[in-house]
């Protein structure tokens, strides 16, 4: 839309860089080009503005497949006006000199032309293929057919319209049909999910079994280690007992040898002591044998006196003293002895 400014009965037009402006005055072309800016009089000027930028036209229409199923087609056509002069002569792009707005709806006319042309070719393609094939390969086929049909449409070049690109966004069946078509795929996906779940459970069970086997193997190995430990402890205990017994035997042998040596020493000592005592006794006997009987009697009395209890007072009669003195002196006879014996009795 061009910008128009009023100044003292004159009008000033300023267009955008993407708009092609044509200015006729008195049936003659005065100004033509993109991004123009000029003064004009509203009563004698005929203005038209043709956009030359790329424009997107979204289209949505319904079609029927070979198996009589309704599908909706969503597509976009990118176009531009390559020949603004031809477009200005075929379509109403005239401007209001006071407001700068289009007097007509040229873009709607172009949209209708492109939509009907593209729809015609899309319907021709979809009408010959079933729904399943249309949903699988229909997007590419419809896009190619629409692009070829728009390129071959003679009215578009005559109007100055160039098709830049054609895109088919989606082909969708009716909601009920779409749900019905999704059911087998959903069932298959569910089956795959169930199978994956079962496989995961099987893998989990297998892993649990492997873990249990490893734990059992570990327990068995631990029991074997404990068995070897018990055996080793028994061997060590037996070895310790044997070593203790051997040590005790060595100690017993040493003690026995020491006892034997002590006994031998004691026996030798006893023999030596006995020999000495016998020698002393023999000497004592020899000594007594050489002594007079009276001396022996005196010694016997002395020994006897040593063994008697202590006597505080002793009274001797003359007869007893006389007899004893007679014996000590070696004199006296048997009558005296008898008298002394009578006196003692």
ZAKENU-699094 format. One line per field, with one value per residue (C-alpha): residue in three letters; x, y, z; residue number from 1. Coordinates in pm, whole numbers. Layout:
N
resn: [ALA, ...]
east: [X, ...]
north: [Y, ...]
up: [Z, ...]
resi: [NUM, ...]
// end
This chain:
345
resn: [UNK, UNK, UNK, UNK, UNK, UNK, UNK, UNK, UNK, UNK, UNK, UNK, UNK, UNK, UNK, UNK, UNK, UNK, UNK, UNK, UNK, UNK, UNK, UNK, UNK, UNK, UNK, UNK, UNK, UNK, UNK, UNK, UNK, UNK, UNK, UNK, UNK, UNK, UNK, UNK, UNK, UNK, UNK, UNK, UNK, UNK, UNK, UNK, UNK, UNK, UNK, UNK, UNK, UNK, UNK, UNK, UNK, UNK, UNK, UNK, UNK, UNK, UNK, UNK, UNK, UNK, UNK, UNK, UNK, UNK, UNK, UNK, UNK, UNK, UNK, UNK, UNK, UNK, UNK, UNK, UNK, UNK, UNK, UNK, UNK, UNK, UNK, UNK, UNK, UNK, UNK, UNK, UNK, UNK, UNK, UNK, UNK, UNK, UNK, UNK, UNK, UNK, UNK, UNK, UNK, UNK, UNK, UNK, UNK, UNK, UNK, UNK, UNK, UNK, UNK, UNK, UNK, UNK, UNK, UNK, UNK, UNK, UNK, UNK, UNK, UNK, UNK, UNK, UNK, UNK, UNK, UNK, UNK, UNK, UNK, UNK, UNK, UNK, UNK, UNK, UNK, UNK, UNK, UNK, UNK, UNK, UNK, UNK, UNK, UNK, UNK, UNK, UNK, UNK, UNK, UNK, UNK, UNK, UNK, UNK, UNK, UNK, UNK, UNK, UNK, UNK, UNK, UNK, UNK, UNK, UNK, UNK, UNK, UNK, UNK, UNK, UNK, UNK, UNK, UNK, UNK, UNK, UNK, UNK, UNK, UNK, UNK, UNK, UNK, UNK, UNK, UNK, UNK, UNK, UNK, UNK, UNK, UNK, UNK, UNK, UNK, UNK, UNK, UNK, UNK, UNK, UNK, UNK, UNK, UNK, UNK, UNK, UNK, UNK, UNK, UNK, UNK, UNK, UNK, UNK, UNK, UNK, UNK, UNK, UNK, UNK, UNK, UNK, UNK, UNK, UNK, UNK, UNK, UNK, UNK, UNK, UNK, UNK, UNK, UNK, UNK, UNK, UNK, UNK, UNK, UNK, UNK, UNK, UNK, UNK, UNK, UNK, UNK, UNK, UNK, UNK, UNK, UNK, UNK, UNK, UNK, UNK, UNK, UNK, UNK, UNK, UNK, UNK, UNK, UNK, UNK, UNK, UNK, UNK, UNK, UNK, UNK, UNK, UNK, UNK, UNK, UNK, UNK, UNK, UNK, UNK, UNK, UNK, UNK, UNK, UNK, UNK, UNK, UNK, UNK, UNK, UNK, UNK, UNK, UNK, UNK, UNK, UNK, UNK, UNK, UNK, UNK, UNK, UNK, UNK, UNK, UNK, UNK, UNK, UNK, UNK, UNK, UNK, UNK, UNK, UNK, UNK, UNK, UNK, UNK, UNK, UNK, UNK, UNK, UNK, UNK, UNK, UNK, UNK, UNK, UNK, UNK, UNK, UNK, UNK, UNK, UNK, UNK, UNK, UNK]
east: [0, 151, 185, 2, 42, -173, -18, -222, -419, -126, -63, 270, 309, 584, 594, 779, 1085, 875, 593, 583, 395, 248, 129, -84, -192, -415, -378, -1, 243, 426, 598, 670, 899, 960, 1021, 910, 828, 657, 393, 66, -280, -558, -806, -578, -376, -446, -236, -173, 54, 163, 357, 663, 775, 726, 393, 267, -76, -205, -465, -682, -938, -1102, -1060, -1189, -973, -1035, -1200, -1436, -1263, -1258, -915, -814, -516, -309, -60, 120, 205, 477, 437, 536, 432, 713, 553, 389, 277, 89, -62, -173, -346, -516, -607, -734, -436, -559, -507, -731, -539, -661, -591, -341, -553, -653, -991, -1041, -912, -643, -463, -784, -831, -478, -541, -861, -687, -397, -617, -858, -579, -383, -696, -792, -461, -458, -808, -704, -420, -610, -910, -699, -529, -678, -663, -376, -156, -256, -150, 181, 289, 22, 212, 492, 260, 22, 308, 466, 134, 39, 378, 360, 0, 65, 374, 171, -128, -130, -326, -59, 216, -41, -128, 240, 233, 529, 503, 815, 743, 469, 456, 205, 193, -38, -297, -545, -846, -1159, -1113, -1305, -1112, -786, -860, -951, -629, -430, -575, -363, -50, -135, -200, 130, 307, 136, 242, 596, 579, 445, 714, 976, 828, 836, 1191, 1290, 1131, 1303, 1633, 1564, 1483, 1795, 2002, 1845, 1921, 2279, 2306, 2160, 2403, 2690, 2577, 2543, 2885, 3024, 2865, 3000, 3345, 3318, 3215, 3515, 3740, 3590, 3641, 4003, 4034, 3892, 4125, 4418, 4319, 4299, 4638, 4776, 4619, 4758, 5095, 5079, 4981, 5258, 5503, 5377, 5398, 5748, 5842, 5686, 5873, 6194, 6121, 6024, 6338, 6545, 6368, 6411, 6776, 6818, 6633, 6848, 7159, 7036, 6949, 7287, 7453, 7246, 7321, 7689, 7671, 7480, 7743, 8017, 7833, 7760, 8120, 8232, 7987, 8088, 8451, 8369, 8166, 8443, 8689, 8453, 8413, 8785, 8834, 8583, 8732, 9069, 8923, 8884, 8537, 8530, 8579, 8301, 8076, 8157, 8086, 7759, 7664, 7753, 7537, 7258, 7287, 7256, 6929, 6784, 6562, 6716, 6757, 6746, 6843, 7013, 7070, 7331, 7365, 7710, 7661, 7583, 7881, 8107, 8000, 8038, 8375, 8475, 8371, 8541, 8851, 8843, 8851, 8581, 8423, 8099, 7974, 7998, 7809, 7542, 7517, 7500, 7233, 7041, 7072, 6945, 6657]
north: [0, 331, 635, 941, 1288, 1594, 1935, 2230, 2030, 1808, 1452, 1292, 915, 709, 336, 48, -121, -435, -257, -171, 158, 275, 637, 729, 1081, 1153, 791, 816, 635, 901, 702, 328, 132, 2, 225, 543, 875, 1157, 1433, 1407, 1558, 1331, 1439, 1355, 1062, 690, 490, 119, -69, -429, -617, -794, -978, -1352, -1435, -1746, -1883, -2149, -2384, -2647, -2850, -3191, -3468, -3821, -4124, -4418, -4613, -4322, -4202, -3832, -3676, -3323, -3168, -2898, -2722, -2394, -2222, -1959, -1715, -1369, -1132, -1139, -907, -620, -448, -757, -808, -445, -482, -815, -751, -448, -311, 51, 278, 535, 864, 992, 688, 478, 162, -78, -19, -389, -723, -836, -1067, -1255, -1303, -1442, -1670, -1802, -1867, -2054, -2249, -2372, -2463, -2653, -2820, -2942, -3122, -3260, -3404, -3566, -3748, -3858, -3982, -4257, -4401, -4571, -4421, -4635, -4545, -4180, -4171, -4341, -4185, -3922, -3624, -3648, -3734, -3448, -3199, -3297, -3289, -2951, -2800, -2936, -2824, -2470, -2442, -2552, -2326, -2066, -1806, -1756, -1627, -1412, -1257, -1215, -1467, -1697, -2000, -2026, -2341, -2585, -2764, -3024, -3024, -3317, -3558, -3654, -3884, -3837, -3873, -4203, -4351, -4225, -4390, -4711, -4699, -4634, -4935, -5207, -4999, -4937, -5308, -5392, -5132, -5270, -5620, -5499, -5326, -5643, -5848, -5601, -5622, -6001, -5998, -5752, -5972, -6276, -6092, -5985, -6345, -6466, -6206, -6298, -6662, -6574, -6369, -6656, -6898, -6665, -6633, -7014, -7060, -6805, -6990, -7323, -7175, -7021, -7359, -7518, -7252, -7310, -7687, -7631, -7393, -7654, -7917, -7684, -7600, -7975, -8029, -7739, -7873, -8222, -8076, -7862, -8168, -8372, -8093, -8063, -8439, -8442, -8154, -8332, -8649, -8457, -8292, -8632, -8793, -8508, -8526, -8907, -8874, -8608, -8826, -9126, -8917, -8784, -9138, -9260, -8974, -9037, -9410, -9337, -9097, -9351, -9611, -9375, -9280, -9645, -9738, -9456, -9553, -9918, -9813, -9596, -9872, -10118, -9878, -9819, -10189, -10242, -9969, -10122, -10462, -10338, -10155, -10330, -10445, -10214, -9919, -10041, -10071, -9718, -9592, -9787, -9634, -9293, -9346, -9482, -9186, -8957, -9122, -9109, -8822, -8550, -8649, -8369, -8573, -8916, -9107, -9386, -9638, -9746, -10089, -9958, -9724, -9997, -10235, -9979, -9875, -10235, -10285, -9971, -10074, -10423, -10565, -10750, -11085, -11235, -11223, -10854, -10839, -11055, -10829, -10525, -10691, -10777, -10424, -10291, -10521]
up: [0, -113, 112, -29, 117, 34, -28, -168, -423, -508, -401, -327, -366, -208, -280, -116, -274, -330, -513, -885, -944, -1278, -1322, -1622, -1702, -1997, -2111, -2122, -1894, -1692, -1413, -1388, -1158, -805, -508, -689, -529, -724, -719, -910, -936, -823, -1094, -1386, -1248, -1293, -1044, -1006, -763, -828, -551, -685, -370, -307, -148, 26, -57, 183, 35, 201, 6, 4, -251, -301, -363, -595, -310, -239, 75, 156, 221, 303, 128, 295, 68, 15, -315, -332, -621, -737, -1014, -1263, -1519, -1331, -1651, -1771, -1426, -1412, -1747, -1660, -1297, -1112, -916, -938, -635, -477, -521, -186, 37, -163, -115, -390, -536, -603, -459, -704, -461, -391, -764, -793, -493, -646, -976, -816, -575, -841, -1079, -812, -678, -1023, -1069, -715, -756, -1083, -907, -594, -789, -947, -634, -326, 19, 147, -149, -121, 244, 164, -167, -227, -93, -347, -636, -559, -520, -851, -1032, -885, -976, -1330, -1374, -1249, -1469, -1773, -1701, -1984, -1794, -1530, -1766, -1945, -1611, -1525, -1239, -1174, -944, -728, -525, -437, -101, 11, 388, 461, 328, 600, 584, 791, 1167, 1186, 895, 1040, 1374, 1194, 996, 1311, 1489, 1316, 1357, 1722, 1773, 1610, 1819, 2129, 2032, 1982, 2316, 2482, 2314, 2431, 2781, 2774, 2641, 2909, 3172, 3023, 3029, 3387, 3484, 3307, 3485, 3817, 3746, 3657, 3975, 4178, 4013, 4088, 4449, 4474, 4316, 4560, 4852, 4724, 4683, 5029, 5173, 4999, 5142, 5485, 5441, 5346, 5640, 5878, 5733, 5766, 6121, 6197, 6038, 6235, 6557, 6493, 6407, 6719, 6927, 6769, 6831, 7188, 7237, 7093, 7318, 7617, 7522, 7500, 7833, 7985, 7849, 7981, 8318, 8328, 8235, 8502, 8754, 8661, 8695, 9029, 9143, 9030, 9209, 9521, 9504, 9457, 9748, 9955, 9869, 9965, 10287, 10363, 10301, 10520, 10792, 10764, 10784, 11082, 11244, 11179, 11331, 11622, 11674, 11645, 11900, 12137, 12088, 12206, 12514, 12853, 12951, 13246, 13015, 12793, 13092, 13192, 12843, 12841, 13171, 13037, 12732, 12945, 13171, 12870, 12787, 13142, 13256, 13469, 13835, 14088, 14397, 14415, 14733, 14720, 14987, 15092, 14954, 14601, 14605, 14726, 14452, 14178, 14296, 14310, 13950, 13831, 14012, 13876, 14225, 14413, 14370, 14300, 14656, 14658, 14334, 14481, 14781, 14573, 14369, 14680, 14800, 14459, 14463]
resi: [1, 2, 3, 4, 5, 6, 7, 8, 9, 10, 11, 12, 13, 14, 15, 16, 17, 18, 19, 20, 21, 22, 23, 24, 25, 26, 27, 28, 29, 30, 31, 32, 33, 34, 35, 36, 37, 38, 39, 40, 41, 42, 43, 44, 45, 46, 47, 48, 49, 50, 51, 52, 53, 54, 55, 56, 57, 58, 59, 60, 61, 62, 63, 64, 65, 66, 67, 68, 69, 70, 71, 72, 73, 74, 75, 76, 77, 78, 79, 80, 81, 82, 83, 84, 85, 86, 87, 88, 89, 90, 91, 92, 93, 94, 95, 96, 97, 98, 99, 100, 101, 102, 103, 104, 105, 106, 107, 108, 109, 110, 111, 112, 113, 114, 115, 116, 117, 118, 119, 120, 121, 122, 123, 124, 125, 126, 127, 128, 129, 130, 131, 132, 133, 134, 135, 136, 137, 138, 139, 140, 141, 142, 143, 144, 145, 146, 147, 148, 149, 150, 151, 152, 153, 154, 155, 156, 157, 158, 159, 160, 161, 162, 163, 164, 165, 166, 167, 168, 169, 170, 171, 172, 173, 174, 175, 176, 177, 178, 179, 180, 181, 182, 183, 184, 185, 186, 187, 188, 189, 190, 191, 192, 193, 194, 195, 196, 197, 198, 199, 200, 201, 202, 203, 204, 205, 206, 207, 208, 209, 210, 211, 212, 213, 214, 215, 216, 217, 218, 219, 220, 221, 222, 223, 224, 225, 226, 227, 228, 229, 230, 231, 232, 233, 234, 235, 236, 237, 238, 239, 240, 241, 242, 243, 244, 245, 246, 247, 248, 249, 250, 251, 252, 253, 254, 255, 256, 257, 258, 259, 260, 261, 262, 263, 264, 265, 266, 267, 268, 269, 270, 271, 272, 273, 274, 275, 276, 277, 278, 279, 280, 281, 282, 283, 284, 285, 286, 287, 288, 289, 290, 291, 292, 293, 294, 295, 296, 297, 298, 299, 300, 301, 302, 303, 304, 305, 306, 307, 308, 309, 310, 311, 312, 313, 314, 315, 316, 317, 318, 319, 320, 321, 322, 323, 324, 325, 326, 327, 328, 329, 330, 331, 332, 333, 334, 335, 336, 337, 338, 339, 340, 341, 342, 343, 344, 345]
// end
